């Protein structure tokens, strides 16, 4: 019998696997050309990492969520754990060792960001510990980041975790991330073969499918569900009839849905895509209608881009 989230009794929300980093953000009027010097207008430091942002957003939305990944055993790492726990994220599957990674984000006057990253401890191989195996067994959704596919060991772990969740009756959600174009093609094909819900932006979809047309992309990628982020153009959802809903039953019908963008002042686009992912997953886990998934995703993304820093909204919980 389904519980209050519309999931099967042994399925408790999501497990998010990926990077937890510190975001060091610098606001500038424009990005410099090579050799130029552009003044920094303001600077802030926030928690970050695509996977951590999504986990924090799910916690903010009162969705049961565990985060799994590697962070440093330094002050930054301890701060990340405390921040996640304050947002309602279970951190019992976090491994702490070494130095916490960070991202330098340069944000221009349009709110667009350019990033330089050092993954630190997050780049180290992950391990299927007993705690993580239990979390995966109980998860309705495993959310994976494309950054995990950048090296062979982490990619092997991601595929192993995906197979474990699917064997236990859960689904795999995958955000290909901006690095998808440089991922080994066999590794990417193997990951897509395990993916139930694909969460790309337009550039990422084009890199994977050779087209930005979601209808054609569904056929090329054989994805049961694609939730496409289109930025200022809103979002689209393509659903195949065999996609498994939160109650464990197939969708039954092929469907296509569109959500209009939500007008908002753009202050900082950092973490908008991660917030969209969380809104989609939270709506899915609550058993809401598929057309609501991308509406919820757009709504949370709009709230995030209206302020500085990907995680400042979630600290208000």
C-alpha positions, 0 to 999 in steps of 0.5 A, spaced: 500 500 500 503 506 498 505 511 503 503 519 503 508 520 498 505 515 493 511 510 493 511 503 495 512 502 503 519 500 502 521 506 498 523 512 502 525 518 497 531 519 493 539 518 494 543 523 491 550 521 489 555 526 486 559 532 488 559 537 495 563 543 494 564 550 496 562 555 491 566 561 491 562 566 487 565 573 484 560 578 480 563 582 475 560 586 469 563 582 464 568 576 463 575 579 460 578 577 454 584 573 454 590 578 458 584 583 460 583 585 467 576 586 470 574 588 477 570 584 481 564 588 484 562 583 490 564 576 492 561 571 496 562 563 498 556 558 499 555 551 499 555 548 492 556 542 487 551 540 483 549 533 487 549 537 493 545 543 491 539 538 488 539 534 495 539 540 499 533 542 495 529 536 496 530 537 503 528 544 503 521 541 499 521 536 505 522 530 501 526 524 504 533 524 501 540 522 503 546 524 500 552 520 498 559 522 496 566 524 498 568 531 502 574 533 505 575 532 512 577 539 513 573 545 516 569 546 509 567 539 509 564 539 516 561 545 514 558 542 508 555 536 512 552 541 517 549 545 512 546 539 509 543 536 515 540 543 517 536 542 510 534 535 512 539 531 508 541 524 511 549 525 511 550 518 513 553 515 507 558 521 506 565 519 506 570 524 509 577 524 507 582 529 504 581 536 502 574 539 500 573 541 493 571 548 490 568 552 484 570 559 482 564 562 479 564 568 475 557 571 474 556 577 469 551 582 469 546 578 466 546 573 471 550 568 467 556 564 470 562 561 468 565 556 472 572 553 474 572 547 478 577 543 483 573 537 485 578 535 491 575 529 495 569 529 490 574 526 485 576 520 489 573 513 487 566 512 491 565 505 495 558 501 496 558 501 503 553 497 507 549 504 509 549 506 502 547 499 499 541 499 504 539 506 502 539 504 495 535 498 496 530 503 500 530 508 495 525 510 490 529 514 486 537 514 485 539 521 482 546 521 479 550 527 476 554 526 469 560 529 473 561 522 476 562 519 469 569 523 468 573 518 470 573 510 470 572 508 477 567 513 479 563 511 472 563 504 474 561 505 481 555 510 478 553 504 474 553 499 479 549 503 484 544 504 478 543 497 477 542 496 485 537 501 485 533 498 479 534 491 481 530 493 488 525 496 484 527 503 484 528 508 478 535 512 476 534 519 474 541 522 471 543 529 470 548 529 464 551 536 466 555 540 462 561 535 461 557 530 458 560 532 451 567 529 453 564 523 457 567 516 454 561 514 449 561 507 451 560 509 458 555 514 456 551 509 453 551 504 458 549 510 463 543 512 458 541 504 458 540 504 466 537 511 466 529 512 467 529 519 467 533 524 464 534 531 466 538 535 461 538 542 458 538 544 451 545 544 450 546 537 453 540 534 450 543 536 443 550 533 445 547 526 447 542 526 441 544 530 436 538 534 436 534 539 441 528 536 439 525 532 445 520 528 440 526 526 436 531 525 442 526 520 446 527 516 440 534 517 439 536 516 446 530 511 448 529 514 454 523 512 458 522 520 461 526 526 459 525 533 463 528 538 458 530 545 461 530 550 456 532 556 461 528 562 459 523 558 454 521 554 460 521 546 460 518 540 456 517 533 459 516 527 454 514 521 457 513 513 455 508 509 457 513 504 460 516 509 465 515 507 472 511 512 476 512 513 484 506 508 485 510 502 482 506 502 476 507 504 468 505 510 466 500 507 461 500 512 455 506 516 451 505 523 453 508 530 452 507 536 456 510 543 456 511 548 462 512 556 461 517 560 464 516 563 470 518 571 469 523 573 475 529 577 476 535 574 474 540 575 479 544 569 479 543 562 475 548 558 479 544 552 481 538 553 477 538 546 474 539 543 480 533 546 483 529 544 477 531 537 478 529 537 485 522 540 483 521 535 478 523 529 483 519 531 489 513 532 485 514 525 482 515 522 489 509 525 491 505 522 486 503 528 482 501 528 475 506 528 470 505 535 467 506 538 474 513 535 475 516 540 470 511 546 473 514 544 480 521 544 477 520 551 474 518 554 480 523 552 484 528 554 479 525 561 479 526 562 486 533 560 486 535 565 480 532 571 484 537 571 489 545 570 490 548 563 491 545 556 489 543 554 497 541 561 500 534 559 499 535 552 503 538 555 509 531 559 510 528 552 512 
